[in-house]
């Protein structure tokens, strides 16, 4: 096994369904040269839980900057997530 993945997640809930989060995905390829081994992002985002009719939705926007990355990897990442939630009643 030559790869490593660590994904710490922190969520802070605010009023009216809003929340702050960080969900970084740190990786390492142990077979790569030492200066090409790690991808380490820093950043976070904001999201909100809400309903459209009876449909619960989790939406979030996040920005991460890779402070350590192999050559050719992205310097930054912006993600927008739109999740339809189907909780058990």
N, C-alpha and C positions, 0 to 999 in steps of 0.2 A: 504494500500500500504506500503510495508516494504522494498522497494529497491530504491536506488538512482543511477543515472548515469549522469556523466558530461564528455563531450568530446571536450575540446578546441583543435583547429586546427590552426597551424601557418605554412605558406608556404613562402619561400623566393626564388624568381626566379633569376637564374644565366644566363649566356650566353649559347647559342647553345642548348636550351631546358633542361638544367640541373636545378635542384632545391633542396633546403634543406627543411626539414619539421619535425614537431613534431605533433603527432596525438594521444595523450594519452587518455585512457579510464579509468576514475576514477569511482569506484563503492563503494557502501556501502550497507550492509544488516542490517537494523535497528533491526531485530530480533536476530541477533547474539550477543554474548558477546562483550563487548567493545574492548577487545584486539583481536577480530577476525572479526571485522566489516568492515574494509576498505581494498581496493586494490588500491594502488597508484603507478603507474609506472612513471619513468623518462627516457627520451631518445629521439631518433629521427632517422632521416635517410636521404638518398640521393636518388634522382630519376631523370628520364629523359623522356621527351616527344620526340618521333621520329616516323619516318615512315619506313615501309617495303613495298616497292611498293607504292600503294595508301592507305594502311591501317595505320591509326594513332594508336600509342601504347603509353600507359603510364606505365612505369615500375619503381618500387622503392624497396629499401631494407632498412629495419628499425630494430633497436635494442632498447629494453626497459628493464629496471631493475625495479622490484617491490620493492620500498623502504619500503612499508607497505603492508602486505598481511596476509590473514588468514593461519593457519596451513594447509599444504597440497597443497597450491597454488604454481604455478610456481614462481621461483625466477627471471627468465628472459624470454624474448620472442624475437625471431627473426622472422620477416615476410618478404616475398618476394611477391610482387604483380605485375601481368602482366595483364593490362586491354586493351582490344580492344575498341577503341573509334569510334563512328559513329555519327559525328556532322551533324546537319542539314545544308544543303547548301542554 
